[in-house]
C-alpha cells in the first residue's frame, strides 16, 4: 500500500497549529507543532483577498515550518475559526431536491447577510439527525469565495495540494470518533475552547446533531457557558449527555475537574487525541494529556478526501 502523508493546519491568534499524519498500512501521527504567524484569521479573515500579499507571506511561513521540521507531506487541509465564516442551523424541507436546496441556502444566506451577494459565497449544508425523530434541520456554512481562493493561492505558493477547508470544531469530530468508538452509542456533549470562544455540540449516534457558539471575556469562566449549554440540552431533550468531552487550547485540568463535580457527568474528560492512534514516543512525552489542543488539526490530517 502506497504511503501518503497529510497535513492539517488551523489558525489561532498569532499562531498556527500543524499535524502531519502518515496514511499507509497503518495510520501514524508523525508531527504535532505550533508556529507563529503574522496573519490574523480570527479578526481579519474577511479582509483577506485572493491576490493579497498576505497569501504569499502565509505560504512562505508554512514552507519554512515544513522545512524546519522536515515535513514532506504535499496534501494540506485547513481548519478555519468559526469567526471567519457564517454558520447557522436552519429548518429544511426534506422534500427539497439538490437544486431546490441550493436555491434555498442562497436565500437563507441573504436573509442573515442582507448586504452580501450569496453568489460570493461557497455554501454547503449537512442535514442533522434528530435525537428523537426524522431530520428537519441542517447545518449551513457559508465561506466567502475570496477566502477560499486566498487559501488556494497559499497552497500554490507553498507548493501544496489543497485537500479540505473545514471549520475548527467540526474538524475535531473526526478525532473524537476514532479515539472513543466505545461511547458513540450514547449522546456526547462535545466542547471546543480556544481564544475566549466556545463551540458546543452533541454527537448522536456518531454524528454531530447540534451546534452553538459562545464568546466570552478573558476574565469570564467558560464553565458558565458549558453549563448553560447543558441546561439547554436538558430543556430540549429532557436528558443528560452520557459524556462531556473537551478539546482546544483553553482546556485545563481544573476546568475538567470542576465540571465533573458540578455537572455530575462522570465521563467528563479532556479529549485524548492520540488515544487510539499510533504516534512517536516523543509526541506522547511532549504533549501527554495536552494533546486535546491539537484535536482539530489531527482530525483534518486524518481525512484523505
BELVEN-V652336 format. One record per residue. N is the residue number from 0. PHI is phi in whole degrees, 0 to 359 (999 if undefined). PSI is psi in whole degrees, 0 to 359 (none if undefined). BURIAL is + if it has 16 or more other ideal C-beta (glycine too) atoms within 10 Angstrom, else -. Layout:
# BELVEN-V652336
N|PHI|PSI|BURIAL ; N|PHI|PSI|BURIAL
This chain:
# BELVEN-V652336
0|999|131|- ; 1|292|136|- ; 2|269|128|- ; 3|230|138|- ; 4|251|140|+ ; 5|238|145|+ ; 6|247|139|+ ; 7|247|136|+ ; 8|229|131|+ ; 9|233|165|+ ; 10|240|128|+ ; 11|251|187|+ ; 12|283|101|- ; 13|81|7|- ; 14|219|158|- ; 15|239|147|+ ; 16|249|144|+ ; 17|232|142|+ ; 18|225|137|+ ; 19|241|132|+ ; 20|231|133|+ ; 21|267|125|+ ; 22|251|113|+ ; 23|210|224|- ; 24|297|331|- ; 25|231|156|- ; 26|262|121|+ ; 27|230|128|+ ; 28|280|116|+ ; 29|259|335|+ ; 30|212|140|+ ; 31|222|129|+ ; 32|196|164|+ ; 33|237|154|+ ; 34|210|154|+ ; 35|285|153|- ; 36|215|150|+ ; 37|268|356|- ; 38|268|122|+ ; 39|259|91|- ; 40|290|333|+ ; 41|295|324|+ ; 42|240|346|- ; 43|236|12|- ; 44|300|322|+ ; 45|295|337|- ; 46|269|352|- ; 47|286|120|+ ; 48|257|151|- ; 49|305|323|- ; 50|258|12|- ; 51|289|159|- ; 52|293|340|- ; 53|297|330|+ ; 54|296|316|+ ; 55|293|322|- ; 56|295|316|- ; 57|293|322|+ ; 58|300|318|+ ; 59|294|320|- ; 60|298|316|+ ; 61|294|316|+ ; 62|298|321|- ; 63|296|319|- ; 64|297|315|+ ; 65|297|319|+ ; 66|292|314|- ; 67|298|325|- ; 68|258|10|- ; 69|55|45|- ; 70|268|122|+ ; 71|255|0|- ; 72|299|148|+ ; 73|247|350|+ ; 74|254|129|+ ; 75|228|144|+ ; 76|234|149|+ ; 77|242|139|+ ; 78|253|123|+ ; 79|265|145|+ ; 80|293|145|+ ; 81|304|332|+ ; 82|294|343|+ ; 83|266|359|+ ; 84|224|171|+ ; 85|256|123|+ ; 86|235|136|+ ; 87|206|158|- ; 88|251|125|- ; 89|233|153|+ ; 90|287|141|- ; 91|227|132|+ ; 92|286|118|- ; 93|293|348|- ; 94|275|353|- ; 95|293|134|- ; 96|276|180|- ; 97|300|316|- ; 98|294|318|- ; 99|293|322|- ; 100|295|318|+ ; 101|300|316|- ; 102|296|318|- ; 103|295|319|+ ; 104|296|323|+ ; 105|293|321|- ; 106|297|316|- ; 107|298|318|+ ; 108|301|317|+ ; 109|288|337|- ; 110|289|320|- ; 111|274|334|- ; 112|237|71|- ; 113|297|337|- ; 114|270|2|- ; 115|255|154|- ; 116|264|118|- ; 117|300|336|+ ; 118|290|347|- ; 119|275|3|- ; 120|240|144|+ ; 121|270|117|- ; 122|242|133|+ ; 123|224|163|- ; 124|213|162|+ ; 125|216|120|- ; 126|292|138|- ; 127|264|135|+ ; 128|286|134|- ; 129|284|146|- ; 130|293|334|- ; 131|216|55|- ; 132|156|184|- ; 133|291|154|- ; 134|294|130|- ; 135|229|0|- ; 136|229|167|- ; 137|211|148|+ ; 138|288|142|+ ; 139|230|139|+ ; 140|230|130|+ ; 141|237|121|+ ; 142|247|129|+ ; 143|297|136|+ ; 144|302|325|- ; 145|296|326|+ ; 146|289|320|+ ; 147|297|316|+ ; 148|292|324|+ ; 149|305|313|+ ; 150|292|327|+ ; 151|297|319|- ; 152|291|326|+ ; 153|299|314|+ ; 154|298|319|+ ; 155|297|317|- ; 156|291|330|+ ; 157|270|0|+ ; 158|59|48|- ; 159|236|157|+ ; 160|261|125|- ; 161|284|127|+ ; 162|259|297|+ ; 163|220|144|+ ; 164|246|122|+ ; 165|225|182|+ ; 166|257|143|+ ; 167|312|302|+ ; 168|294|323|+ ; 169|295|325|+ ; 170|297|324|+ ; 171|293|341|+ ; 172|302|321|+ ; 173|299|321|+ ; 174|295|319|+ ; 175|298|313|+ ; 176|297|321|+ ; 177|281|335|+ ; 178|264|341|+ ; 179|228|54|+ ; 180|295|335|- ; 181|287|344|- ; 182|250|7|+ ; 183|285|348|+ ; 184|283|353|- ; 185|252|163|- ; 186|281|131|+ ; 187|238|129|+ ; 188|275|124|+ ; 189|243|121|+ ; 190|237|130|+ ; 191|247|130|+ ; 192|234|124|+ ; 193|196|139|+ ; 194|52|46|+ ; 195|60|33|+ ; 196|224|156|+ ; 197|223|130|+ ; 198|249|133|+ ; 199|230|136|+ ; 200|210|169|+ ; 201|244|132|+ ; 202|260|115|+ ; 203|240|120|+ ; 204|53|40|- ; 205|76|16|- ; 206|221|138|- ; 207|294|128|+ ; 208|235|2|+ ; 209|200|155|+ ; 210|204|134|+ ; 211|217|154|+ ; 212|232|151|- ; 213|224|145|+ ; 214|242|142|- ; 215|213|158|- ; 216|289|162|- ; 217|297|334|- ; 218|265|4|- ; 219|277|157|- ; 220|266|114|- ; 221|299|336|+ ; 222|302|328|+ ; 223|303|316|- ; 224|282|328|+ ; 225|294|317|+ ; 226|293|326|- ; 227|297|319|- ; 228|294|320|+ ; 229|296|323|+ ; 230|295|320|- ; 231|300|317|- ; 232|295|321|+ ; 233|298|316|- ; 234|292|324|- ; 235|283|319|- ; 236|242|355|+ ; 237|53|43|- ; 238|210|162|- ; 239|245|133|- ; 240|303|148|+ ; 241|285|339|- ; 242|211|154|+ ; 243|231|109|+ ; 244|246|136|+ ; 245|241|144|+ ; 246|219|164|+ ; 247|117|174|+ ; 248|286|340|+ ; 249|260|13|+ ; 250|281|130|+ ; 251|234|159|- ; 252|298|318|- ; 253|297|321|- ; 254|297|315|+ ; 255|299|314|+ ; 256|294|319|- ; 257|292|321|- ; 258|295|320|+ ; 259|300|319|- ; 260|287|315|- ; 261|282|330|- ; 262|267|339|+ ; 263|77|7|- ; 264|272|103|+ ; 265|298|326|- ; 266|271|59|- ; 267|259|113|+ ; 268|221|149|+ ; 269|282|126|+ ; 270|304|126|+ ; 271|271|99|+ ; 272|287|351|+ ; 273|244|13|+ ; 274|302|314|- ; 275|245|21|- ; 276|241|139|+ ; 277|286|139|- ; 278|205|167|+ ; 279|289|155|- ; 280|299|330|- ; 281|297|317|- ; 282|295|317|+ ; 283|298|316|- ; 284|290|325|- ; 285|286|316|- ; 286|255|331|+ ; 287|48|230|- ; 288|284|354|- ; 289|277|2|- ; 290|292|352|+ ; 291|299|338|+ ; 292|289|344|+ ; 293|256|13|+ ; 294|302|321|+ ; 295|292|313|+ ; 296|288|329|+ ; 297|295|316|+ ; 298|300|321|+ ; 299|298|311|+ ; 300|289|343|+ ; 301|286|338|+ ; 302|270|123|+ ; 303|260|355|- ; 304|200|none|-
